[in-house]
């Protein structure tokens, strides 16, 4: 019999022995172990519970699990990817937990969810979950357990009403959504009575110690990696970017007090280091961090960086990465059009992109991966042509450097200035144009599926009416055709798919997440929208 993957883990914290009357919990990741254990968010939340003597937590993945309690009081999911909802519903059925929150009884666990998908817009999944945690776990996890203990002996309804009073905890069943018509927009979202908050505010952790790996294992998707969160959020505020707008303000780990001690602790158990964050190289002391990692003591360490802002890609940075066994680096430039980059607030000029490519090659890197997008609001075909011109210029400026253009379609995201825009129907043709133009140039082209962008938009802009549709789709299969089939089945009970995906929404429209307060008020997002497109 093969050894359990849990046996191969090296822990960087000490779990405590649970009390005899500890709250029994199952904390799940709705995918395989190798994927789930690579999620820094999942690791940190699990370790937070495992450090509490009043919680007895067991881990569950789609393929393996620790010994599970027969009657858990909590069942939690870390949701990082929209389509994992299919696995959530399947896991609930295997655990004999009703998939609809309205069908659960006092003996059933309280189902909670968190992570970026749930914080941005939980509404398509609202009728599956009892509790949604909006924001940073550092603030929310302890508050949820402490509040629950105050009503632990009460009935389910009392527990949920009590939890709903904790800042950042959203109990969807306590909010009523009304629509202008069955196939129309939302009319209003309001609590079912006056002692439930009108709005739920996302919680923001403001400490100087950001997340670090709590477990290292050879069986993770990134083998034996120890991850350190260098920064949280991004100061650039590109108008489409949820990773910036939803997580504001930009926060950095203190170099001397937090980053270096964390790195040194992790490197006692592995020689692979991952520096994480939406804009790692914008840490104000990043140059000092490079100097630290260039010391002889770190010569055998393999360093991976999640993201590099283009105009911070120096020859010195490239040399450090090459020294530490990294051969390529990724930058997000979004478009080769100066005009489009101005629209999205990408503070970047073409000559800075060229300099980055030259520095990458001069520093010894063999490949540069660039991320872009088509279908950005106001984009015209000439802007897409500018991307081709830019990439040809890069190839000429840094001969021998292998170039990859990864390209997605613009997807509107909640809590960003571009949340009111729909998907551009011309985007699929623009992806095809880029493929035709770039491949003969020897530039690798990696487009993201346009159909997946449509599904992603549906889920990112969806409301509660999508719940029954999602339940149908998982039996039909995860294709765009399956979604269209489910919409046809439910015709007359919800808007058509075009309403969610392609429609530009009015700025005074009630959005599915209008009762969920992100870092910036809607008036500020509207001002940023005006700055972008006039």
N, C-alpha and C positions, 0 to 999 in steps of 0.2 A: 504494500500500500504506500503510495507516495506521501511524503511528509507534507504537512499543512504549510501553506505560504506564511501563516502567522509565526511559525517556528523559526523562519529565516529572518525575521525582523530584528533590527537593532534600534532600540528605543533611546530617545534623547531626553526622556523625562521618566519620572517614577510614578506609575499608577498607584493609587492608594487602595487599601482593602475596604470594600464597601461596608457600611454599617449593616446590622441585621435587618433594619427596617428601611434600607435605602430604596429610593425610587427606581424601579426597574425600567430600563429604557433599551430600545433597539435603535441604533443610529445607522442609517443605510446610505449607500451610494448606488444610484440606479444604473449601474453598469458593472463590468467585470472588475475583479480585484486589481489587476495590473493598471487599469485606468483610474479607478477610484483612489488607490493609495498614492498615485502621483499628484492628486489634487491637494495643494497646500491648504486650501480652505477646509477640506474634509479632515485632513490630519489634525489641524489645529482645534477644530470643534470637538472631535473625538477626544483629544488629549485634555481639553478643558473639562469635559464631563468625567473623564477617567481620573482626574486629580481631585475630584470631590468625593468625600466619603458618604455623602447623602444621595449619590447616584450610582447605580450599578448598570454600566453601559456595555452592550454587546454590539459588535459590528456585523453588518449584513451587506453582501454584494450579490450580484445576480448569479454568480457561479459558486461562491463559498460563503460561509458564515461561522462566527463563533457560536458556542452553545447559547441558544436563545431562551429567554424567559417564556413561560407558557402564558402568562397574563401581564404583558408589559403595560405600564401606565402611559408611556410615551413611545411613539414611533416617529422618528425624524428622518428627513431626506435632505441631502445636500444636492441642489439642482444647478448644474453648470451648463447644461445643454438642453435646448427646448424639446427636442424629440425624445429625450429620456423619459418623458411622461408615460410613454408606452410601457417602459419597464416598471415604472412606479405602479401602474394599475395591475400589471401582472404579478408583481411582488405582493401587493395587497391581497390579491386573490389567493396566492399560495399561503399567506399567513392567516387566511380566513377572516380578513378585515373588510367590511363593506367599502366599496370604492367611493360611494357618495357619502359626504359628511352627514347628510340628513338621516341616513339609515343607521348610523352608529348608535349603540346603546351605552349605558353606564359602564358595562364590562369591557367595552372596546377601548383601545389606546387612543389618546389624543394625538392626532396626526399633525406634525408640524413640518414646515419646509423653510429653507433659507437658501442663500446663494444669489448670484447676480441675476439669474432668470426670474426668481421670485421677487426680488427687490424692485426690479424694473417695472414689471407688469404681471402680477399674479392672477389677473382676472380670468384668463382662459381656463385656469386650473382651480379657480376659487371654490367650486363646489366639491372638489375632491379633498381639500385641506380644511382642518379645523382651525389651524393657527399658521400665520405666515410671519416670519421674522424679517423686518425691513431694515437692512443696514448691517452694521459691523457687529460681529459676534462678541467682540470684547465687551460691548455694552449690554447685549441682549441675553446671553445665555444664562448668566447668573441671575439676572432679574427675573427671567421666566421661571427658573426653578424655585427661587425664593418666594415668588408670588403664588406658585402652585402649592407650596407647602402650607400656606395659610388657609387653603380651602381643600386640602387633600382628601378629606373625608366626605366632601359634599357631592351632590349629583353633577352630572356632566354639564348641564346648562349653567349651573352656578360657577363651576370651574372656568368655563369659557368666558363668562361675563366678567369674572375677576381678572383673568389674564388680559382681557381687552383694555383694561385701564392702565396697563404697563406701557410707557412710551415705546413706540416702535413695534408693538405687537398688534397684529391685525387679525381679527376674527371675522372672516368674510360673511358667515351666517348671520351676523348682527347688523348687516347693512343691506338695505333694500335698493334694488336698481329698477327704475321705471324707464320706459322707452316711449318715444313719440308714436311709434307703431311697432308691430312685431318685426318689420323689416326696415325700421328707421334707426336714427341715431339715439343715443341715450338722452333722456330728458332730465333725470336727476339721480344722484346717489346719496342716500341719507341713512343714518343709523335708525334702528327700529324703535328706539326710545331715547329719552333725553339724557340718561346717565351714561351713554356710550359716546365717546369722542366723535365729533364731526369729521375730523381729519386725523390721519395717523402719520406721524413724522418719522422719516428715516433717521436711524441713529448713526452718529458719526463718532468714531474713536479718535481721540486727539493726543494719545501718548506718543512717546519717542521710541518705544520698543515695538517694532512691527513684527509680522509673523515670520517664524522660522520652522523648518521641518521638525516634526516630533518623532518621525520614524524614517529609517533608511533601509532599503531592501533591494536585493538584486532582481526581485520579481516585479518591480514597478516598470511602467512603460519607459521611463528614463532611468535606466539601470543604475542603482546605487547613488542616486543624486541627492545631495543635501541642498535644500532651497532656502534662500534668504530674501525676504521682501525688503528691497532697498528703498523704494518709494511707494506711496499709495496715491492714486489718482494721477493726473497729468496737468501741468500748468498751461498747456497750449490751447485747450478748449476749442478743438476743431468742432464745427457746428453740428456734425452728424454723430459725434463720438460719445457714446454712453459711458465708456471707460473713464472719460474725463468728467463729464457733467454730473453723472449719477453719484460719483464718489468724492466730489469736492469736499473740503479744500485739499490742495496738494500737500502731502505730508512726507517727511523724510525721516529715516532712522538715523539717530545720532551716531556718527562715525566711531568715536572713541568709546562711548558708553554702551552702545548697542551692536553696531554692525561688526566691528572687529572681534569683540568677545564671542558673538554668535557664530561667526565664520570659524574661529579657532575651535569652538566646541564641536561643531559639525565635522571638521576635518580630523577629529580624533577617531572617527568611525568610517570615514570614506575619503577618497581623493577626488571626488567629483563635486563641483560647486556650481549651483545655478543662481544667478543674480536676477531676481524677479521684480517686475513693476512695469507700469504702462510707459514709463519714460525714464529708464534706469540712469541713463547718462546725464540726466538733468539734476541729479543729486548735487548740491552745491560743493560737496567735497569729493566728487567722483575722481578727480585727478589724484587726490591723496590716496584714495582707495586703490587706484592703479599702481601707485608707488608701493603701497603695502603688499599687494599681490605679486609684485615683481621682486620681492625679497627672495633670497636663496631658499629659505624655509618652505616656500610654496612652489618650488621648481617642478615637483611631480604632480601638482594639482591640475586637473582639467577644469577649465572655466567656461561656462556658457552664459550668455547674456540674452535675456528675453527680448529686449528691444533697444535700439540705438536711435536717438534722434539724429537725423541726417547731418546737420551741421555740427554735430559733436563727434563725428567719426574722424578722429585724428590718426595720423600715422603712429603715434605713440599707443593709442588704444588698439589699433590693428596689430602692432608688434606684441603687445601684452597677450592678446587673444591667440596669436600664432604660437607664442611661447608656451601657452597653456592648452595646446592641442585643439584649438578651434580653427577651422579653415574657411568658414564663411560667416557672414553677418547679415542681419536683416534690417532694412530701413523702410519706413512707411512714407511714401511721397504723395500718394493718392492720385496724382495726375501729372502729365508733362505740360499742362497748360498753366501758365502763370495766372491767368484770369480765374480759373477754377480754384486754384489754391487760395487766391484772395477771397473768393466767395465763401470757402469753408474755414477761413481763418488759419490756414496752414502757412505759418510765417517762414517761407522757404522760397529761394530763387533757384532757377535752373543751374546757375554757376556754382551754387553751394552743393547741389547734387553731383555735379561733375567733380568738384573738389573731393567729395566723399569717396567717389569711385577711384580717383587717383591715389588718395591716401590709403584706401583699402589695399590696392595693389602694391604700393610702395612699402606698406607695412608687412607684406608677405601673405595676405589673404588670397585665396584662389578663386573665391566666388562671392558675389554680392547678390542678395535677394532683395528685390524691391516689391513693396505691396502697393497696389493701386485699386482704383474703383471706376466703374462706369455708371452712368445714370444719375450722377450727382445733380441736384437741382440747378437749373439754368444751363446745364451742359449742352453743347451743340457738337455736331460731327467734327467741326474744325478743332475742338478741344481734344477729341480722341486722336485726331491726326497729330496733334502736338506731342502726344505721348510717344508715338512711333518715332517722331523726329528726335525727341530727347534721348530715347534709348539707343538710337543709331549713333548719336553724338557721344554717349557714354562708352559705347563699344570702341569708338575711334580714339577717345581720350585715354582709355585704360585698356589697351590691347592685351589680350590674354586673360583678362579677368572674366570669369564665367558669369553671365548675367541671367537672372531669372525674374520674370515679371509675373507675380501672383496677382490675380485680379478678381474682385468680387463685384456684385451689383449693389448699388446703394440700397440699404434697408433702413426705413425710418425707425428710430428707437425712442421709447418713452423718456421724458425728462430732458430732451435735447431740443435746440431751436428748430431742428428739421423734423420734429415729430408730426407736424401737420401735412407733410408731403407724402404722396404715394410713390410707388415704384414707377420708374420710367419704362414704358412698354418697348422703347427702342433699345433698351440695354442689351437684350439678347443678341441683336444684330451687331451691336458695337463690340461685344465679346468675340463674335465670329470674325469681324473685321480685324481686330488685334491679332487673332490667331493666324489669319491669312498673311498679315504683314510681318509678324515677328519671327515666325518659325524659319522662313527662308534666310533670315539674317543671322541664324545661329543663336538666337535669344530664346531661352526656354520659356514657354508660356504655360502658366498654370491657372486656368480659369476656375472659379467656383461655379457650381451648377446654377444656372438661372432659375430652374425650377425649385431648387432648395432656397434660393433667395425669396421666392414667392411664398413658400411655406413659412420661412422665418418671419417674413413681414406679417403674415396672417397671425402668427402667435405673438409677435411683438406688439401688434395693434389690436389684438382681440379683446372681446368682452366675455361676460359669463355665458352668453348664448352659444359659445363654441364648445362648452363642456360636452353636451350630447354628441356633437359632431366628432370630437376627439375620441370619444368612446367607440363610435362606429368605425373611425379610420383605422384603429389598431387591429380590427378584425379584417379590414380590407387590404392592409399593407401600406407601407410608408412611401407612397408615390403621390405625385401631384394629381394623377388621375383618381386616386382613392379619395383625396380631399374633395375633388369636384363631385365625385359620386355621392359622398356624404352630404354635401350641400344640396344636391338634387333631392336626396331622400328627405331632407328637412325643409324643403322649399315652403315658404310661408311662415316659418317659425324663426327665421333670422335673416339678416341681409344677405345678398349674394356675395360671392368671394371678391368681386371687384370692389365692393364698398370698403373692405378691409385692406386690400392690397394696392389698388391703383388710384383710388380717389384722393384728391387733395382735400383735407378737412378744413372747415372754417375755424378761424381762431377763437370764436366765441362758443364753439361746440363743446359740450361736456364730453371729456375724454374718459376712457375706461378707468384710468388711473387718477382722475381729477381729485379724488378724496385721499390720495396718497401723496404726501408732501416730500418732494426731493430737496436737494440742497438749495435750489434757486426757485423763487416764486415764478409763476407763469408769466407775469408781466416782464420779468427780466429776460426770460427766454424769448418773448415776443420782441423785445428791444434788440436782442442778438440776431433774431431772424431778419429784422429790418436792416441791421448793419450788413448782413450777408447779401441779401438780394434786393434791398431797396423797397 
